[in-house]
Amino acid sequence: MTLLILGIALWIGAHWFKRLAPDARAAMGAKGKGVMALLMVVGIVLMVLGYKQAPYIELWSVPSFMTHINNTLMLIAVWFFALTHTKGAMRGRFRHPMLGSVKIWALAHLLVNVDVASVVLFGSMLAWAVGSVIMINRAEGAYVRPEAGTWAREGITLIITLVTYGIFSGIHIWAGVSPFS
């Protein structure tokens, strides 16, 4: 669990550094982006290694229907992530679609992964995303929505979402964790 917690701390610390210590981050200049990116990558690697090495300590049992809820939420999470880059009709309807995606992803995984390491990992990512939204909203003030795009572009976003969801499902199956059972 030590690697997992260290990875989470690096991830959150690197993301929040510019919000919590803006002067220190600004003093780092352009090369600070590279340092922060490296810390985030190291954080991800430590989270993956720590999660894989953590003992499985089940907290409760999962009802089988949660798998369906998880899969539906994951499809929505992938769509929210795609909204970050879309020029479709839904563009701008959500202020923080990428962080919204992380919140949905974390919640979906908390519904079906009921061991201590999963609660630490996915609970931390949920808390990070919620905290990030709060900090960004306070720093940036009122939200000005960008102009919405076309429904045709939204159709493209939906196709990309379905393909990406299929790829993520395939990766899970390849890794030995079927999202459908």
PyMOL commands that set and color helices and strands:
alter all, ss='L'
color gray80, all
select helices_A, chain A and resi 2-20+22-27+31-53+66-83+97-112+116-140+151-174
alter helices_A, ss='H'
color red, helices_A
deselect
rebuild
show_as cartoon
